């Protein structure tokens, strides 16, 4: 599973591609993909936080 950082890097790459895309539809699609990557990063961050909390509770 990709890490939170990897999802954020992917989102940044997609946003850069959106800036240079040659048409409106491509820009919109790339921005949606970037937004999805940021959402995935948030979810992975929440999962990681839960895992850390659970590990701390077991100690």
Secondary structure by P-SEA (a helix, b strand, c coil): cccaaaaaaaaaaaaaaaaacccaaaaaaaaaaaaaaaaaaaaaaaaaaaaaaaaaaac
